[in-house]
Amino acid sequence: MGSQYRSAIFYRDSDQKQLAENSKKALEASGRFNQPIVTEILPATEFYRAEEYHQDYYIKNPLRYAYYRNNCGRDKRLEELWGIKH
């Protein structure tokens, strides 16, 4: 929960912006989702790399990452939406 966990697409130029908007519109039109897609499309700004302990977290902390994926419902939701099994 919280704004730091929201989805977003960041673009660097008008072509990338248009591609992102077209992709979002196509997904909305597909009828795959029952609710509006709220992913924001925003201009890229300064990027701050996360601390080293956050990098490759799934490799450095495989048990914690597996626990997170199992308990957050991510894999179940991906399979439900896209038919992807992990």
C-alpha positions in Angstrom: 0.0 0.0 0.0 1.1 3.6 -0.5 2.0 5.8 -3.4 5.6 4.4 -3.6 4.1 1.0 -4.7 1.9 2.3 -7.5 2.5 1.3 -11.1 3.9 3.7 -13.5 5.5 3.9 -17.0 8.2 6.5 -17.4 8.9 7.9 -20.8 11.9 9.9 -22.1 10.5 11.3 -25.3 7.2 11.7 -27.2 7.6 8.4 -29.1 7.9 6.5 -25.8 4.9 8.4 -24.4 2.8 7.5 -27.4 3.8 3.8 -27.3 2.9 3.7 -23.6 -0.4 5.3 -24.1 -1.3 3.1 -27.1 -0.3 0.0 -25.0 -2.5 1.1 -22.1 -5.4 1.8 -24.4 -5.1 -1.6 -26.1 -5.1 -3.4 -22.8 -8.1 -1.4 -21.6 -10.0 -2.3 -24.8 -9.1 -5.9 -24.5 -11.6 -6.4 -21.7 -9.1 -8.4 -19.6 -9.6 -6.3 -16.5 -12.9 -5.4 -14.8 -11.6 -2.2 -13.4 -9.9 0.8 -15.0 -6.1 0.6 -15.5 -4.6 3.2 -13.2 -1.0 2.9 -14.2 0.3 6.4 -14.7 2.3 7.5 -17.7 4.8 10.1 -16.6 7.9 11.8 -17.8 11.2 10.3 -16.6 13.0 12.4 -14.1 16.2 11.9 -12.1 16.7 8.2 -11.2 18.0 7.2 -7.8 19.5 3.7 -7.7 18.3 1.7 -4.6 20.8 0.7 -1.9 22.9 -2.4 -2.7 21.0 -4.7 -0.4 17.9 -4.1 -2.6 19.7 -5.1 -5.8 19.0 -8.7 -6.9 17.0 -9.2 -3.7 15.4 -12.4 -5.0 19.0 -13.9 -5.5 20.4 -12.6 -2.2 17.3 -13.6 -0.1 15.7 -16.4 -1.9 13.7 -17.7 1.1 12.3 -14.3 2.0 11.5 -13.6 -1.6 9.7 -16.9 -2.0 7.8 -16.2 1.2 6.8 -12.8 -0.1 5.6 -14.1 -3.5 3.6 -16.9 -1.8 1.9 -14.7 0.7 1.2 -11.5 -1.3 -0.8 -13.4 -3.9 1.3 -12.1 -6.9 1.8 -15.5 -8.6 -1.9 -16.5 -8.2 -3.0 -13.1 -9.7 -0.5 -13.4 -12.6 -1.9 -16.9 -13.4 -5.4 -15.6 -13.1 -4.8 -12.7 -15.4 -2.3 -14.0 -17.9 -2.3 -17.8 -17.5 1.4 -17.6 -16.3 2.5 -20.4 -13.9 5.5 -19.9 -11.7 
